[in-house]
Amino acid sequence: MIQFIDVVKTYSNGVQALKGVNLTINDGEFVAIIGLSGAGKSTLLRSINKMQTITSGHLLVDGVDVGQLKGRQLRLLRRSIGMIFQSFNLVKRMSVFNNVLTGRVAYHSTFKTLFGIFPKEDKIMALESLDTMGILEKAFTRADQLSGGQQQRVALARALAQKPKVILADEPVASLDPITTVQVMNDFTKINRDFGITIIANMHHVDLALKYATRIIGIRDGLVVFDGPCTEINDDILVKIYGRSLAHNELLGVE
C-alpha cells in the first residue's frame, strides 16, 4: 500500500508541484495518472521512490515513511520498486542480457556488481524475464541495435528481474509508434495480472489510460481533481482535469 498524506513538493524556484496530495494506492492496482504537462504527474510518481524528496507531509510505502529513509534503507525501498522511463534508460553498448542483470544489482555488494559477478540464479532470472517479455532471442544483442519497442521491453524485463512489488512508469510509450505502444501496454497488463505487481503510470494518451488502467488519477496544478475508476471518466471530468474539452486527436496523445 502507498499512502500520500498532505504531501507538498515545492521546488527551489518556488514552484509548488504538489499541493497537499492525499491518496491511497492498494496492492495490485493498475493506476494511470493523467493531466497537462507541468501538472505534477512526474513529481508525484518520482516521490514514491524518493527520486524527488517531498517538502512536507508523509509518503508511506507499506507503512514506512519514505521521507525518513536514507542509505541502506532507501536502497532497500528502491529495490522493491521498478522504474520505467520514456527514454528506456538502458546502457546502449551493453548486451540485452547484461542490461537486465543490472536489475539484480541492489541484491549484491558493490564489489561484485562492479566486476559483473552475478550468481547463476540471477542469470536464470534475467533470462526468464526476457522470455516473459517475448525477447529472449535478443539476449546477446547490443541494446542499441534494438527498436524502441524492444528497448522498452528490455527495460520491463530489467524491472521484472528486480522482483519488485511496484513498477513506476513515467510516460512509458510517449516515444513509441501506435502498434508498438499497444504491444508494450499489453506487457504492462500482463505484468499486473500475472505477477500481481502494482503499476502506476503517467500517461500522455488519455485513450490508453482508459483502456488499460483500472483507476484514473487526474492531476491539475498540483492538486488531485479526480480519483476513480475509468468508467466514471466523461467529458465533464476531462474538463476538470485539463481545463477544456479534448478533441479526438488529443485523447490519442497527438499534439
N, C-alpha and C positions, 0 to 999 in steps of 0.2 A: 504493500500500500504506500502511495505517495501522497503527502498532505502539504498543501500550501496554506499557511495561517498568517493572514495580514502581511503578505510578502510585498516588500517595496524594493525596487532597484533604481538608484539614482546614480548616473554616471558623473565623472569628474567635471564635465562641462555643464552640469546642471540639468541635463535631460533626464526626466523620470520615465524609465521604460516600463516599470511595473508599479501600479498604484494600489496597493492593498489587495493583492490577489488571494482569494480563498478557494481552494479546490481540493477534492479528494479523488484520486485515481486508483482504482482497485486492481488487484492482480488479474492478469489475463485479458484486460480490456484492449481494444484497438481504438485509440483516440486520435482524431485529426484536429489540429489547431489551424484555424483559418483567420484571415484578416489582411488588411492592407500592409504593404511594405512599411516597416518602421512602427508597426502597431505594438511590438513587444513579443512577437511569437518566438524568435530565436533566443531572446533573453530568458523567457520563461523556460524553454526547453533546456538550454545550457546551464541554467541554475540547478537543475536536478542532479547533475554530476559535478557541480561546482566549477564548471568551466567559466561561469560568471558567479561572482560572490554577491549575495543579496545584501542590501543596505540595512534592512530591518525586517522584523517578523521571524517566522520559523518555517523551515522546509524540512519535513521529516520523510525519510525513506525507511520503511519497516520500523518505525518508532525511533530511529536515530536522527538527531538534529544535524543535518549536513553542514550547516554553518559552523559547527564546532569541530569539524574534522580537519585533520592535517596529517602530514607524514604517512605512516603506515596505514592508519585508519582510513585516510582518504583514498589511498591506493586500493585498499580492500573494497571500498564502495565502488570505485570505478571499475574494478574487476568484474563486478556483478552487473554493470551497465554497459551494453554495447552502444557504439555511436556510428551512425552512417551520415556521411557528408555528401553534399551536392557534387563536390569535386572528386569523390571517391577516396581521396587521401591514401593512395597506395604508393609504395616505393616502386617507381616505374621500371627501374633497371633490375629489380629482383624478380625471381620466378613467382608465379601464382602461388605455388606451394609454400614458399618462404614467406610471402605476404600473409597467408592465412595462419602460419605458425606464429606470427607476431601477436596473434590473439591470445597466445599462451604465456606471453612474457611476464605478466603480473603474477604468475604462479611460481616463478623461479627467481633465483638470485641474479643480480646484475651481472656477475662474472660469467655465469653460464650462458645467459642470453646474449651477452656481448660477443661471445665466440660461437654463437649459433648452436649451443649444446642443448638439445631437447630430447627427452626420453621417448622411447618407442610409442608409448601411449599417446603422447601429444601428436606425433606424426600420424598415427591412426585417426585421431580426432580431426586433424586437418583434412585428411583425405575423405573422411566421412562427411565433413561439412561441405566440401566441394561436390561430392556425389549428391548430397541433398539439394544443392543449388543447380544440379544438372550440368556442371562444367568440369567434371573430374578429368576429362581428356585434355584439358588445358593446364593441368597441374604444373608441368615443367616448361611452360611457355612464359616468356617475359611479359610482365604486366602491360608494358607499353605497346605490345603487339595485339592487344585485345580491343574490341569495340567498346564504346561507352557502356552499353548494357552489360556486357561481360565483365567489365571492371566493377560495376556496381554489384554484380552477383558475387564477385570475389570479396568485395567489402562486406557483403552479407555473410559469406562463408567465414570470414575472419571474425565477425561478431558472434556467430554461432559457436565457433571454436572456444570462445571465452566462457561458454556455458552461463550466459547472463540470465538474470531474472527480467530485465527490461532492455529494450532496444529503443534508443532515441534516434530519430531520423530528421535531419534538417534539410528540407526541400530535396528529397532523395531522387526525384525524377525530373527536376526542372530542366536539366540539360539533355534529356533523352528524347528520341523521336517517339511518336504516338504508339507504334507497335511494341517497341522495347519497353515503353512506360507500362503498358498493360502486363507484360511478362514480369517485370520487377515488382509491380504492385501485387500480382498473384503470388510472388515469392513471399512478400510480407504477410499475406493472408495465410499461406501455408505454415510459416514460422509461428504465427499467432495461434493457429488452430492445432497444429500437430505437436508443438512443444509447450504450449501454454505461456509463451513469453509475452509480456505486456509490450505493446507497440505504441509509441507516442510520436506522431509525425507532424511536422509543419508542412502544410500543403498549399501550393500556389493554385493548383487546379481544383476548383470547388467541386466539379463533377466527380473527380476521382475520390475526393474526401467522402462524398455522399455514397459512392458505390462501394467503397472498401471498408471504411471505418464503421464502428458500431456506435460511436459517440462523437459529437462535434463540440469543440470549444471555440467560441468566437471571441477574438480579442480586438479591441478598438482603443487606441490611445492609452495603452497600458492597463485597461480595465477588461474584465471578463463581462461581456454583454450578452452572451448566450452560452448555455451549457446544457446539452440534452441529446436525445437520440436523433439520428439522421432523419427519421420520419417526421420530426417537428419542424424541419427547415422549410421555410416558404419565402416568398418574396419580401414580406414584411420583416422577417428575421434577417435576411441578407441586407436589407436597407439599414437595419440597426447595426450590423457589423461593418458594412462598407460605406455607409452614408448615402447610398443611392442604389437603384436597381441595377442589376448586372445584365449586360447583353449576353447572348448565347456564346459568343467567342470569348468573353471574359470568364464565363463559367468554365470554359475549357482551358483557361490559363493563357490565352492568346492576348498579347498586348494590343 
